[in-house]
């Protein structure tokens, strides 16, 4: 990582936040799970989005929520029915995982989605990312979620080589915490995810039109 003093880091974080928020105002994608504060609906979305494109999830999300309006409906249906209704998303184990998740929420939390990040992360199929996403989207907690997309933006701007463990890295978490603003964390995180999907892509990033290229080490090294 390039040596950056605290003042420079603060300035870069400020610019990243403002540039991505401004970009999101015009370009953020529209998905139904982004327009709800219901922790159950957000949790279902995170299970569906695991290793799956948002566009795929969007095709079945509303009908699934209508069929299974609460955590009890999930358990009542059983894993076979869930597996059948989720098969278009791939990952054959997803139905079983969702059933076990719902059963544990009923058993341990009386059917209420936990509002504690550690409790959420301990549930079947819910890791640090999904737990942070639920805390941020449902409970308005300034809990940034790190995945391959948000890690990619940070690693490129700051010139940090990403690894498989970057999502759990203290360094990446510290940088993300310096970028977020507790007043608009949810909007910022959605904007970052979409920015990574549309501009700062894995294979063909649009560096020439990227508002972050002033500070981006990756862009400077590619010139």
C-alpha positions as CSV (number, residue, x, y, z in Angstrom):
1,X,0.0,0.0,0.0
2,X,1.3,3.5,-0.9
3,X,2.2,5.5,2.2
4,X,-0.7,7.9,2.9
5,X,-0.7,10.3,5.9
6,X,-3.8,10.7,8.0
7,X,-4.9,14.0,6.4
8,X,-4.5,12.5,2.9
9,X,-6.4,9.3,3.9
10,X,-9.3,11.5,5.4
11,X,-9.4,13.5,2.2
12,X,-9.5,10.4,0.0
13,X,-12.2,8.8,2.1
14,X,-14.3,12.0,1.8
15,X,-13.9,12.1,-1.9
16,X,-14.7,8.4,-2.4
17,X,-17.9,8.8,-0.3
18,X,-19.1,11.9,-2.1
19,X,-18.2,10.7,-5.6
20,X,-19.9,7.3,-5.1
21,X,-23.0,8.8,-3.5
22,X,-23.3,11.3,-6.4
23,X,-22.9,8.5,-8.9
24,X,-25.5,6.5,-7.1
25,X,-28.1,9.3,-7.3
26,X,-28.2,8.7,-11.1
27,X,-27.1,5.1,-11.5
28,X,-28.0,3.0,-8.5
29,X,-30.0,-0.1,-9.5
30,X,-33.6,-0.6,-8.5
31,X,-34.3,-3.8,-6.6
32,X,-37.3,-4.5,-4.3
33,X,-35.2,-5.6,-1.3
34,X,-33.6,-2.1,-1.4
35,X,-37.0,-0.5,-0.7
36,X,-37.8,-2.3,2.6
37,X,-36.7,-2.1,6.1
38,X,-38.2,-5.4,7.0
39,X,-35.4,-7.6,8.4
40,X,-37.1,-10.8,7.2
41,X,-37.3,-9.6,3.6
42,X,-33.7,-8.3,3.7
43,X,-32.5,-11.6,5.2
44,X,-34.2,-13.6,2.4
45,X,-32.6,-11.3,-0.2
46,X,-29.2,-12.0,1.3
47,X,-29.7,-15.7,1.2
48,X,-30.8,-15.5,-2.5
49,X,-27.9,-13.2,-3.4
50,X,-25.3,-15.5,-2.1
51,X,-23.0,-16.3,-5.1
52,X,-25.9,-15.2,-7.4
53,X,-26.4,-12.2,-9.6
54,X,-28.9,-9.6,-8.4
55,X,-30.7,-9.8,-11.8
56,X,-31.4,-13.5,-11.3
57,X,-32.8,-12.9,-7.8
58,X,-34.9,-10.0,-9.0
59,X,-36.9,-12.4,-11.2
60,X,-38.2,-14.5,-8.3
61,X,-37.9,-12.3,-5.2
62,X,-41.4,-10.8,-5.1
63,X,-43.2,-14.0,-5.8
64,X,-41.2,-15.8,-3.2
65,X,-42.0,-13.2,-0.6
66,X,-45.6,-13.4,-1.4
67,X,-45.6,-17.2,-1.0
68,X,-43.5,-17.1,2.1
69,X,-44.4,-13.9,3.9
70,X,-42.7,-14.7,7.2
71,X,-40.2,-17.0,8.8
72,X,-42.9,-19.5,10.0
73,X,-44.0,-20.0,6.4
74,X,-40.4,-21.1,5.5
75,X,-40.4,-23.8,8.2
76,X,-44.0,-24.9,7.4
77,X,-43.1,-25.4,3.7
78,X,-40.1,-27.7,4.4
79,X,-36.7,-27.9,2.6
80,X,-38.0,-29.8,-0.5
81,X,-40.5,-27.1,-1.4
82,X,-37.9,-24.4,-0.8
83,X,-35.4,-26.2,-2.9
84,X,-37.8,-26.3,-5.7
85,X,-38.8,-22.6,-5.5
86,X,-35.1,-21.6,-5.4
87,X,-33.7,-23.9,-8.0
88,X,-33.5,-21.2,-10.7
89,X,-30.9,-19.5,-8.6
90,X,-28.5,-22.5,-8.5
91,X,-26.7,-23.8,-5.4
92,X,-28.7,-26.9,-4.6
93,X,-28.1,-26.6,-0.9
94,X,-29.7,-23.2,-0.6
95,X,-33.2,-24.6,0.2
96,X,-31.8,-26.8,3.0
97,X,-29.8,-23.9,4.3
98,X,-32.7,-21.5,4.4
99,X,-34.9,-24.1,6.2
100,X,-32.2,-24.6,8.9
101,X,-31.8,-20.8,9.2
102,X,-35.5,-20.3,9.7
103,X,-35.8,-23.2,12.2
104,X,-33.0,-21.8,14.3
105,X,-34.5,-18.3,14.3
106,X,-37.7,-19.7,15.6
107,X,-36.0,-21.9,18.2
108,X,-33.5,-19.4,19.5
109,X,-35.2,-16.0,18.8
110,X,-38.9,-16.7,18.9
111,X,-39.2,-16.0,15.2
112,X,-37.5,-12.6,15.4
113,X,-34.6,-11.8,13.1
114,X,-31.7,-10.9,15.5
115,X,-30.6,-7.3,15.7
116,X,-27.1,-8.2,16.9
117,X,-24.4,-8.7,14.3
118,X,-22.8,-11.6,16.2
119,X,-26.1,-13.4,16.6
120,X,-26.8,-12.9,12.9
121,X,-23.4,-14.1,11.8
122,X,-23.8,-17.3,13.8
123,X,-26.9,-18.4,11.9
124,X,-26.6,-21.1,9.2
125,X,-25.6,-19.5,5.8
126,X,-25.1,-16.1,7.3
127,X,-21.5,-14.8,7.4
128,X,-20.0,-11.5,8.2
129,X,-21.1,-9.9,5.0
130,X,-24.8,-10.9,5.1
131,X,-24.9,-10.0,8.9
132,X,-23.6,-6.6,8.1
133,X,-26.0,-6.1,5.2
134,X,-29.0,-7.0,7.5
135,X,-27.7,-4.7,10.3
136,X,-27.2,-1.8,7.8
137,X,-30.4,-2.2,5.7
138,X,-32.9,-3.3,8.4
139,X,-31.6,-1.9,11.6
140,X,-29.8,1.3,10.3
141,X,-26.5,0.3,11.9
142,X,-23.4,1.9,10.3
143,X,-22.1,-1.6,9.6
144,X,-20.2,-1.6,6.2
145,X,-20.3,-4.9,4.3
146,X,-17.2,-6.0,2.6
147,X,-17.4,-8.4,-0.4
148,X,-15.4,-8.9,-3.5
149,X,-17.0,-5.8,-5.0
150,X,-16.3,-3.3,-2.3
151,X,-12.9,-4.9,-1.6
152,X,-12.1,-4.3,-5.3
153,X,-12.8,-0.6,-5.1
154,X,-10.7,-0.2,-2.0
155,X,-7.8,-2.3,-3.2
156,X,-7.5,-0.4,-6.4
157,X,-7.9,3.1,-5.0
158,X,-5.4,2.5,-2.2
159,X,-3.1,0.1,-4.1
160,X,-3.5,-2.8,-1.8
161,X,-3.2,-6.3,-3.2
162,X,-6.4,-8.2,-2.4
163,X,-6.4,-11.7,-1.0
164,X,-9.1,-14.3,-0.2
165,X,-9.1,-13.0,3.4
166,X,-9.4,-9.3,2.5
167,X,-13.1,-9.3,3.4
168,X,-12.1,-10.0,7.0
169,X,-9.0,-7.9,7.0
170,X,-8.7,-5.2,9.7
171,X,-7.0,-2.9,7.1
172,X,-9.9,-3.1,4.7
173,X,-12.4,-2.7,7.6
174,X,-10.6,0.4,8.8
175,X,-10.6,2.0,5.4
176,X,-14.3,1.2,4.9
177,X,-15.1,2.7,8.3
178,X,-13.3,5.9,7.2
179,X,-15.4,6.0,4.1
180,X,-18.8,5.5,5.5
181,X,-21.0,8.1,7.0
182,X,-23.5,6.8,9.6
183,X,-26.2,9.1,8.2
184,X,-26.3,7.4,4.8
185,X,-24.5,4.0,5.1
186,X,-27.3,2.1,3.4
187,X,-27.3,4.3,0.4
188,X,-23.6,4.4,0.2
189,X,-23.2,0.6,0.4
190,X,-25.8,0.1,-2.4
191,X,-24.0,2.7,-4.5
192,X,-20.6,1.1,-3.9
193,X,-22.0,-2.4,-4.9
194,X,-23.4,-1.0,-8.1
195,X,-20.3,1.2,-8.9
196,X,-18.2,-2.0,-8.7
197,X,-20.7,-3.9,-10.9
198,X,-20.9,-1.2,-13.6
199,X,-17.7,1.0,-13.4
200,X,-15.0,-0.7,-11.4
201,X,-15.6,-4.1,-12.9
202,X,-13.3,-7.1,-12.4
203,X,-12.2,-7.6,-16.0
204,X,-12.8,-4.4,-17.9
205,X,-13.0,-1.4,-15.5
206,X,-14.1,1.9,-17.0
207,X,-11.2,3.8,-15.6
208,X,-11.4,6.7,-18.1
209,X,-14.9,7.7,-16.9
210,X,-14.4,6.8,-13.2
211,X,-14.7,9.6,-10.8
212,X,-12.2,8.0,-8.5
213,X,-9.3,7.9,-11.0
214,X,-7.8,11.1,-9.4
215,X,-6.9,9.0,-6.3
216,X,-6.8,5.5,-7.8
217,X,-3.4,3.8,-7.6
218,X,-4.6,1.1,-10.0
219,X,-5.5,3.7,-12.6
220,X,-2.2,5.5,-12.3
221,X,-0.2,2.2,-12.6
222,X,-2.2,1.3,-15.7
223,X,-1.4,4.5,-17.6
